[in-house]
Amino acid sequence: MNPHNLRDVLKNLKSDKATERGKAITSLRQIFDTPHFVNNFHVTEGPRAWLRIYEALFIAVEKEKIAATKTSNCKSSGTSSVAAERRLEDAAGTVRWLTERTVHRLETPVTESVFAHLLQTMVHRKELLAPVALHYLKALRCLVGYTPHLEHLNDADWIRIVEVGFNCLLGDPIGRRFQDDGKGLPQDADDSGLFEGDLNQDEYDIPTTPGTGKRKRNRAEPLITPLIGSKRSRSSLMQISVTYEQVESMSLISVLLGSSASPILSSKYIYLPSSILTRLRRFLKQYSCDTSLLHDYVVALASTLSQLTLNNTLEVTKFALDSWVALRGLWATRNKRIKEGLVSIFRMLFPFVTSEKETSRLPEMPFNLVDGLRTLSSVLDGEADNKRGLSFECLRLELVDDSRQQLNSAFIAKSFRYGWNFDGNQALAWAILELRADCIAKLFQLSESVQPPPTSGSSPSSNKRLRKEDHIVSLLTSIRDRSPSNVRSYHLQTLLFIIDRHWPAFPCELQNKITSVLLQFVSSDDGAVLSWVFLCFAAIAAAASSSGVTEATWDTIWTKATRRANVPSVSRAACHAAYTILLHTRVHTQKTRLFQIPLASTRILSEIETLAKELDVEGPPYPFDSVCAFLATCLRVANQDMHLYRMQLEEKVLSWLIGCWQTAVFRDKNLPLHLGKDILMLFESISGFPMPIDLPSWIPLPEGQIIDVLVNEARTTVIKDYILEARLPEFKLATDRNDSGTLPLVPPSDDNPNSLVQPRGRERRISAFLVKTLERMQSQLDDRPMHPTAESARRSLDMAVTAVCYDSVLVLNGMQSDRRLSRCACKLIGTVITLLRDPRWTASERALISFGLNPLTFLGDSSEERLAWTAMLPPDRRSGIKYQLLSQISRRNTRKRSFLECSKLLRVLWQNADVQDTFNSVKDTMRDVLRITLGAKSKTPAHAMDVDDHFGPIRTATEQLSANKDDMTVELIPSHFTMNICISFLTVGQTLKSTSGEHTRDDLMIHDVLKCANITPEAFLSIVPLIIDKSQQRFLDISVEGLDSILDKLSELLWLYRYSRSNRLHSITIQLLEYTLEEGASANIAIGDTLSKFRQLCHQFSAVLKDGGLHSWGVRDSFARFINRYLTQGNSGQIWKSPVEDLDPSCLLLALSQDDDIRVRFRVSGLFAFAMHTVPILTTNELYLVKNKLTVDPRKCVPVSFSLIFLMDS
């Protein structure tokens, strides 16, 4: 299209003739119909050129609006009126069409003009304009659906759009404002000030009544759509039918309320939480449970509650009490996504309806807590018929150490956790079971309470009747009743979560009753039911207290579990129960455990002997995770008894392992229910090594809404408990926050290789078995004519990694390495990893295979500990506690020793000559895989299919409307995991291989990372945090030039409209600033351009924070931790020296102490208290200023404030 033609089209759009405007609109659609022209126009003319296009189109719309409204006011409004309305609708449709095609091209000047036009034009004479409203609501949804536009949306426009959306949705006057809710604003109040720039009254020739100035409405058929519900009384009848405008309004509201830039917590708009929650309550009373708006409503409500639950407890409690029954009525839906949202909502509201402190603040709101919890438990019980329970294969059976429990990790219980097969459906089932368990436990607590349940509006007689109900006994009755296997299993799963979460709170009588019911099923032939029964026994054994269970009962459980270890259908669960019991008995040397199961040692040893004799005939069907743990523990216990020691149990276990492995490993098409660490631990026990090495493992969680909710719930438990119950976490032994991946690696030993002894017969037998297995797997891969499955390749890789680890364990225990074993393992690793270059792998398959290398480089993950909030500092020498007692309670746990032993093992492995020869080629492959993941071309033959780097362009809102969130993120997440494995192999592995322990300098990898910044910025933003993390762990040494280049790339992205307000980019930049600060304090970067860029970015973030531009609480939280790190860095000097006093680091930290979000205030308060014990980061005057600020507003009070006040007053 000739530019002159486009110029003529824009000119005709402003014409006064309707015919010319219509032709111009048609021509405009033809011009921008091809994406090629859109791209060329954007590149050649620039982003601001779109403003001319839209302004011309807006003039055409305004002219058509004037024409349509004039004809509609005429008495003889016939064909001309219909034609004018049609032209107006076509013009509005063109605005929407052009917005959808150019949404990812627009920037600030254009978007501001578009938002202003849409908001002003869609309203006419206090109502939505029918020909325009639907198109413009869709255009607004398209704009806010593109994340950069949503991030740049100012607070005023955000509030205006949400107000319009709610008014349209609920049938309120379109000009109703949030701040007018408490003023008794009449429904016909004037809204002329809401939409500035609306057309003048005189342009419509609307007569006014003398003396009043009010406009008279023409009696002709109105052009505009009547407001929904504005002409009817507010009855209790629910609205069933909805309009298209309401559908778009609900979708628009859900997007805006889910934005991190939402001003809902801003102190400038304190009325927003109450106004929004009030309208969300009204929705439940106005619409039926089967409305098409329900999904977007649930998303909007969940997003709102996620921000308000910790920051506005009164309004959330009011909403919970008033809406609990209505929300429960929505459970009848069969839509899984809606149920997932409802579970999230109920979990967020549950602490508020059960908090006596919060409900006592609202005595005027009637709510029967017992009835509310009972009915919720009843509807959750109905999930048994829908087969929504947990799958036994999705769980990993292991005891979780105290450090993980202390972090309140999601999907991790005391005796089981999520496994490799854990997906979104299983996460939903887990969340439902936890919620139902909490409901039943709370009902039991209320029934046992001397005080009546906290109810209002009910008679004393009803309270007395409800208190007699025992819901746990009812659950036990449901388990005993004759019912299908899936229903009984679901009830047992509920009981399992009750035991795991609430067992210590039960009296001895109830504990005995639960155990008695479970014992009735230990002889059941139903494998599914019996498996969950054994898991319940394991949970009881893992509980902190089991005083209600007698020794005779434990003897029965122990006997039944060990004798069912060889039954294929229940072997895994039975071994887990037996292992948990054995680990908590006096026989096993666990002196640190406060609770020990009263089980006689003779009974333990006799059952172990019986199990050993049966291994020759029939043992467990497969080396599951729990089977390996149980047999390994049995071997260590047997070594303490002379009789069992003479029986050579190790030989029996090894014979069993070889036999069952050969019959199962090549038949299973799925991933096995064990990790390499389980087999390695069993090998170590068979070999009799004194110090078994527990390789750290990491199983990633899938993506999903319910998973995000539970993860956030677990992280914020300490804040929620303090706010609602004034409860601080119980004291636990201190852990070193630097244990995971940040300790200096242990230097290699100087032992002479000639001093290593030959492996014994048992070790040689294990090596021969591994060699035979590896050779068989290698031949299958070599002879396979077709592409192997990802599961098959991963099984082979797991076996090879386990073998090479065992060979290193031999060296670590003073034995010579088996070169044949290490060569076979390395050859198989190289063969499998080479397959990753094949472009036929999907991102998920490539990540699944890559994770097989994780044990070779993974030394633990401390990210959860770094992000955890501190509620109370541990005691120190100034606490007044005796030194000996203080040393005892503050000693470190065994995580440091485990990390040191693991680092020794991996050093031995990586410094093996055969391993180094193979891993040099594997290193090249991993570098190629990293490049493919970053978007580079694959080096495969040309006939291979194209590679999808899964970092495609951002989709428009129109495309996102029909997309599932899980589908949108499922491609990015596997690619991120693959990057992590590749970078770990290239950095951690090379550091382990170095005899001097020097950091890896990989300039080629930094070059690849910088290269992808211009091609695929999304991939660049995914890989940079991994690079920085490895650098902070001292595994990667980034050169000054490389660091300077990364800072340049991030700075360039910060100036782009698309990323200038990206929370992700802000967090990454702050993380890089923290690393630069650490390096700047050393001798590496003392002067230069990098330091000035660091200072410039610090000033930039300071100014944005001061202006309120850091909308995300997570970004402000990261910035607070960075400021604290800067202030406590003793040798940082005056790197960050601001000419403006308010932008000084200490002043910024003071400002963050009064942040609108309690999560930031909680963090800053903890940082202040910790700093007072280490480095005085504030002057005396600043400390008193902090004290005054932290105590002036009770709503912003946090627990560590009191320790800070105590330090100042003492």
Buried (B, 14 or more C-beta within 10 A) or exposed (E): BEEEEBEEBBEBBBBEEBEBBBBBBEBBBEBBEEEEBBEEBBEEBEBEEBBBBBBBBBBBBBBBBBBBBBBBBEEEBEEBBEBBBBBBBBBBBBBBBBBBBBBBBBBBEBBBBBBBBBBBBBBBBBBBBBBBBBBBBBBBBBBBBBBBBBBBBEBEBBBBBBBBBBBBBBBBBBBBBBBBBEEEBEEEBEBEEBBEEBBEBEEBEBEEEEEEEEBEEBEEEBBBBEBBBBEEEEEEEEBEEBBEBBBBBBBBBBBBBBBBBBBBBBEEBEBBBBBBBBBBBBBBBBBBBEBEBBBBBBBBBBBBBBBBBBBBBBBBBBBBBBBBBBBBBBBEBEEEBBBBBBBBBBBBBBBBBBBEEBBEEBEEBEBBBBBBBBBBBEBBBEBBEEEBBBBBBBBBBBBBBBBEEBBBBBBBBBBBBBBBBBBBBBBBBBBBBBBBBBBBBBBBBBBEEEEBBBBBEBEEEBBEEBBEBBBBBBBBEBBEEEBEEBBBBBBBBBBBBBBBBBBEEBEEEBBBBBBEBBBEBBEBEBBBBBBBBBBBBBBBBBBEBBEBBBEEBBBBBBBBBBBBBBBEBBBBBBBBBBBBBBBBBEBBEEEEEEBBBBBBEEBBBBBBBEBBEBBEEEBBBBBBBBBBBBBBBBBBBBBEBEEBEEBEBBBBBBBBBBEBBEEEBEEEEEBBBBBBBBBBBBBBBBBBBEEBBBBBBEBBBBBBBBBBBBBBBBBBBBBBBBBBBEEEBEEEBBBBEBBBBBBEBBEBEEEEEEEBEEBEEBBBBBBBBBBEBBBBBBEEBEEEEEEBEBBBBBBBBBBBBBBBBBBBBBBBBEBBBBEBBBBBBBBBBBBBBBBBBBBEBBBBBBBBBBBBBBBBBBBBEBEBBEBBBBBBBBBEEEEEBEEEEBEEBEEEBBBBEBBBBBBBBBBBBBBBEBBBEBBEBBBEBBBBBBBBBBBBEBEBEEEEEEBBBBBEEBBBBBEBBEEEBBEEBBBBBBBBBBBBBBBBBBBBBBBBBBEEBEBBBBEEBBEBBBBBBEEBBBBBBBBBBBBBBBBBBBBBBBEEEBBBBBBBBBBEBBEEBBBBBBBBBBBBBBBBBBBBBBBBBEEBBEEEEBBEBBBEBBBBBBBBBBEEBBBBBBBBBBBBBBBBBBBBBEEBEEBBEBEEEEBBBBBBBBBBBBBBBBBBBBBBBBBBBBBBEEEEBBEEEBBEBBBEBBBEEEEBBBBBBBBBBEBEEE
